[in-house]
Amino acid sequence: MSDGKRILELDRYEHSLLLHSLNEQRNQMLKEQEPTDAVDAILLKLIDALIARVRRGWGRSEER
């Protein structure tokens, strides 16, 4: 597998769904006394992810 970065575009609902799903997975792993390091790292990235602002103007094409 490539070591390159992946970029996901998520709306608010998808971001929230992913966040809650990962948190549920982490809670399940804690119950089973499994290490949560990988899930913790992904959760932190998801929480700290920047919100990209989309420029929209009158009569402008989104393609530049």
C-alpha positions, 0 to 999 in steps of 0.5 A, spaced: 500 500 500 502 507 498 504 511 504 501 517 500 496 521 504 488 520 503 483 526 503 476 525 504 471 530 503 465 529 508 459 533 510 457 535 517 453 528 517 458 524 514 463 527 519 459 526 525 457 519 523 465 517 522 466 520 529 461 517 533 463 510 529 470 511 531 468 512 538 464 506 539 469 502 536 474 505 541 469 504 547 468 496 545 476 495 544 476 498 551 471 493 554 475 488 551 482 491 554 485 491 547 490 497 545 486 503 542 492 507 539 490 506 532 483 508 533 485 514 538 490 517 532 485 517 527 480 520 532 485 526 533 486 527 526 478 527 525 477 532 530 483 536 528 481 536 521 480 543 517 474 545 514 475 547 507 471 553 505 468 553 498 468 559 494 462 561 490 461 567 487 455 570 482 457 568 475 463 564 476 464 557 474 467 553 480 472 550 475 478 555 474 
